[in-house]
Amino acid sequence: MRILILIGTLSAALLMAGCASNGTQTGAPKTTVAVKGQQLLINGRPETLFGFRVGSAPLREDWTRELIEQLPLWRQYGINSFTLWLQGTSGAHHRLFTDDGKIDPAPGDVISRAGYGLVESAAVVSRESGEAIIARTRRIVEAADRHGMVVVIGIGYRSSWKKTDTVEMAATAMFSAAAPFRDDPNVILNVWNETNTGNALETPQAVARYVAAIRKAAPQRLVCAGSLQSKMNIELAKAVEVDLYCQDAGRNLKDTLTAFEDLRSFGKPIINVESYGGFGGGYIDDINRKLTAPPGYTVEFSTKDGWRRIYGVWEEKDYRDATNRPLMGKHSYRELIRYVGRDSTRQTHLFVHVAGWFQGASRVETAAQIGPRTSPGRWDNTFIAGHGAANGSTAEPGIRWLLEEMRDARR
């Protein structure tokens, strides 16, 4: 039985010891994650990972600060992990690398896909260097360590590559991105978001090359890979030697559970790192403008007859938004959380995805509507629990009800 126990090296401990207490590490790392058979261990004990996909959190300073501020609350509910992407998501993405695969020291555009599901446009929401994003990610990792939490760090994101990039260049980029976390024992490194065999950079052979580069840069870190396609998940499981599977197949409850079951026989831990993908909306569209919502949680849309979107709200059953996009209701979220919580083998793990919350900048209509939720008619990526009880209703929108569901599933 292969046991991977991840501990910080002595040099890392000495380097971190005695640092100032202003959000940086103040001593040796205390949180470890390891694989034992089909289970994940936190500090040597089998645990089920429950957490959120926080996407673009390290790409801007205000997002990083807000995420770190929420970690104590999340821990109160038993949240022990989360996942982010160094190159971001639709909520905001950034290339991160130079053309030769090094971490870029020069500022570049951070771009949100405004109008997701409508007419998409590229909205520049900040200018950041790759080095600044890595530094913020390190602050997030260190804060998570203090709270006993695991961080899955994703590297490759499709929108941030160029047509001229090669597998070798991408492998160098993987090495560059993994190296800063080689001494962080609470980190798992995820190769690529939503791998797809239709892209030459994302084939199983390419993924195997990236895994090798990551292992060379950070030999003590766990490495995972996966796809949004159940078929490719199986191809990767057969072709690529990883420590666990980080996949996001399934855009409804049935298909998501099937994706878990398809990978069980390979005998490794399985994390769904993005429940329901873009269909995990976490918003409703108020077509007739008859619903009452608190200030700061709505955006007016000019499309067709005009309507408004209310963020942090779910219908009970699966439903559709005003653009006819299917969205998962509270029932589907509850059942997925409970499925993972009932797994006595502890092989399955879950990062809940709320696209209109953690990647909310992409769920407005126009680039001009991206902005602080405290500004009327504007919305952005956010990490707070929400308004009032934050039970996902129009009167009290937010994600606290998901925290409660994950807390209860762990009991």
N, C-alpha and C positions, 0 to 999 in steps of 0.2 A: 504494500500500500504506500502510495507516494504521499509524503507529508511535506508541505512547503510551509515553513514557519518564518515569517518575515520579521526581522528585527533591525533596528537602526544600527549602523556601524558606530564604533567608538569615535571615529573622527567626526561623524555627524553630531553625536551627542556633545562632544567637546565644543564643536562649532556653535551649537545652539544654546549651550549652557550660559546663563548670565545675561542673555539678551534683555533689552528693555521690555516692559510689560505693556507696550502700546499696540497690541494686536499681533506681536511676533512671538515666536516660541521662547519659553522661559526655562526650558530644561530638556532632557532627553525625551524622545517620543514615548508615549505610554500606551498607544493603541496599535494593536497588530491585527492583521487579517491573514488567514492562511487557508489552504485547502487540505482536507483530509477525505479522500474518497470522493463521494458526491456531496459532501457538506462543506460549508464555510465556517471557519472558526474566528471569533473575535476574542482576542486575548486568551486563546486556547480553548474556548468553549463553543460548541455548536450553536449557531444563531441563524435566524431567518432575517435577511435584510429587508427592511421596509423603509422607504424614503421617497424622495421626489426627484424628478428630472428638472434641474434648474438651468439647463441650457447655456445661456449666454452670460451668466452671472459675472465671470471675471473680465468681461470686455469693457466694463465702464466702472468707474470708482463708486458711484452712488449705488449701483446694483450690488457690487461686492460688499459694501458696508451694510446694506439692508439685509442681505443674505446672512452675514455673520451675526447680525443683531437678532435674527430669528432662531438661531441654533439652540439657545437655552430653552425656548418654548417648545421646539420640536422634540428635544430630549425629554421634556416633561411628559410627552405623549408616547415615548418609547421609540421615536424615530432614531435609527442608528446608522443612517447612510443617506447618500444622495449622489447624483451624477451630474457632471457638467462637461462642456466641450470647449477645448482650447481655441478652436476656430469658430465657436459659436453655433447658432442655429438660425431658424427663420426669424426669431426675435431680434437677432443681430449676429452678423458673422464678419470675420476678418481673416485675411490670408495667413497671418502670423509669420510666414517664412519668406526668406529671400529666394531668388530663383535657383540658388544652389543648395537649398534645403537647410539653411541656418536660421536661427531665430532672428527676426528682422529688428534691428535697433532703431529704425526710422519709423516715424508715425505714418499710419495708413488709415484709410477710411474704414469705419465700422458701419456696416450697412444692414438696415432692417428691411425685410420684404413687406412693405406696407401694402395693404389691400389683398392679403392672402385670401384666395377664393373669389376675388373680384378682379379688377385690373391691377396686377401687381406693379409696383414701382420700387426703385431702389432709393431708400431714404438714408442719407448719411446722418447718423445720430451721434457720432463722435469721431475723433482721430486718435488712434492709440498705436504704440509700437508693440511688436511681439514681445519684447523684453518686459514692458509694463504689464502685459497680460499674464505672462509667466509669473511675475512678482506678485500680482494679485491672487493668482491661483495658489501660490505658496502660502499666502496669508490665510486663504480659505482652508487649505489642508491643515495648517497648524491650528487654526481655530477648531476644526473638526476633531483633531487629535485631542485637544484639551477636553472636549465633550464626549470622548469615547466613540467617535463616529468614523465610519469608513467612507472614502471618497473614490468613486469610479471616474477617472479622468479620460474623456474621449479625445482623440487626436484628429482624425481625418473627417472633414465635412465637405460634401460635394461642391457646394457653391464657392468654396475658397481655393479651388485648384484651377490651373490654366490648361488650355488644350495642348500646350507645348510641354507640360510636365510629364516626366517619365517615371516608371516604377523605381528606377534607381534614385532619382531625385526625391521621390516620395519616401523611399526607405531612409535616405539621409535625414529627411525632415522628421521621420519617426524617431530616429536616434536623438536628434536635437531636442525634440519635445519631451522624450522620456528621461533624458539625463538629469534634469533639475529635480526629479522626484525619486532618484535612485536610493536615497536614504530615508524615505518616508514610508514606514511600515504599515500605515493605514490606507495606502493607495493601491488601487487596481487600475491598470492601464488598458483602455479599450481602443482597439486599432482604428476602427472606421465606423462612421454613422451610416446605417442603412446600405451596406454593401450590395452591389447589383452586378451580376455577371455581364450586363450589357456595356459596362465601362472597363476599358483595359486596365485602369488603375485599381480595379476592385475585384478582380478574379481571385479564386482561391490561391492560385500560384503567387499572385501579387501579395495577398494577405500573408501568406507564409513568409515571404521575403520581409514584410514589415515586422512580423512577430520576431524574426531573427534579429532585426536591427534593434528592436525594443529590448530584447533580452540581453543584447550586448551592452546597451547603454545603462540598463537597470536590472542586473541579473537577479536581484532578490525580489523584484516586484512580480505580482501575479499579472498575467496577460490574458485578455479575453477578446473574442470576436463574435460577430453575428450579423444577421441580415433582417430586413423587413419582410423577406420572403421565406416561408417555411421550407421550400425546396432547397434554397441556397443554404439555409442553416444546416441542413443535413449534409450538403456537399462540403461545407466548411468543417463540419464535425468529422467527416471521413478523411479530409485532405490536410487539415491544419492542426498541429499540436498546440493547443492552448490549455490553460489551466481551468477555464470555465467558459460558459457561453453567455454572451451579453447580446440578446436579440430583442427585436421589437416587432415580430410577426403577429398579425392579427389585428384587423380594424373593427372587430366586433367581439363580443364575449366568446362565442362558440369558436371562432378561428383562433383567438388568443389562447384559449385553453388547449386547443389541438396542437398549437405550436409548442407549448410546454411539453405535452405528452410525446410529441414526435422526437424530442431530444432526450427524454429520460433514459432510454436504453443505452446511451453513450456513457453514462455513469459519472457525469461531472455536474457541478452546480450550474444552475440556469437562472440568469437574471433577465426579466423583462425590463429593459431600461427605458421604455417609452410606451406606457400603456395606451393603446388605441391610436398612437401617432397623432396626426392632424385631426382625427375624429374625436379626440378627447378635448372638446372645445372649452367647456366650463363657461359658457355664456348662452343667453337666449336673445332672440330678436323680437322686440316689441313692435309689431307691425302697425297696430292701431294706436300706439302711444297711450294705452290705458293703464299701464302698470305703474306702481309707485316704487321708486328706488331711491336710495340715499344719494346725496350729491357726490359727484366724483367717480361714480361707477357706470356712467352712461356716455355714449358717443352717438351723435346724430349722423345718420347716413342719408345722402342725397339720392341714392339709387332709386330708380322707378318713382314710386309715389312718396318716397321718404319714410324712413323708419329709424329706430334707434336700437343700438346694441347695449345690453346690460351685462356687465362682466361679473363673474363669480357666482353665476346662477345656473342651475340645472333643472330640467324636467325630470320627473321620476322615471319614466320609460324612455327608451331611445327615441330621438326626435330629429327634426331637420331645421336648419337655420333659414334665413330669408333668401339665401342663395341656393337652397335645396341641398346643401351639404349635410350628410348624415352626422349626427353627434350622439355620443353615448350618454345615457341618462344615469341618474343616481343608482338605479338597480344594477346596471352593468359594472359600475365601479365597485359597489358593495360586494357583488358576487365574485369578482376577480380578487379583491382583497381577502375575502373569506376563503376562497380556494387555496391561496398561498398560506393563509394562517392555519388551515386544517391539514396541511402537508406534514405528517408526522416524520417523514424521512428528511425534512429540511433541505430538499434538493432544489426547491423553487424559491425565488426571491422577486421582489417587485419594487420598481420606482414608478410612482404614480405621475402621470403627465397631465397637466392642465394647460393646454395650448393658449387659451385666452388670458391666462394669468401669468405664468412664468415666461411665456413668449408673446405677451399681449401686444407688443409693438407691431406684430405682423397681423393682428386681427382688427385693426382700424381700417377705415376706407381710404384715406389719403395720408401722405407723409406729414402734412400739416397737423394732423390729429395725434401724432405721436408726441407725448410729453407727460409731465407729472400728473398723476391722477388727481392731485389737488387743484389742477387748473380745469375749469369747466370745459367739457367737450373734448378733452384730451385723455389719452391712455398710453401706458408704457408697460414694460416688463415690471412685475412686482412680486414680492416674496412674503408680504405680510399675511396674517391670518384672515383679515377682512373686517367687515363692519359688524358691530354688535356680537351676537352669537356666531356669526359667520357660518350659518347653517345651509348656505347655498340657495336661500330663498331670495325673492326680489327685495324684500324688506331688509334682509340681513345677508348680503352676498359675501362669499369668501370660502376659504378652504378648511376652516376649523373642523367641519363635519368629517372631512377626510382624515384629519389627524385623529379624531375620535374613533373612526372605523378601523384605522391601522392599530391604534392602541388596543381596542377590544379584540382584534384578531390575534394579537400576540398572547392573550391570556389563555 
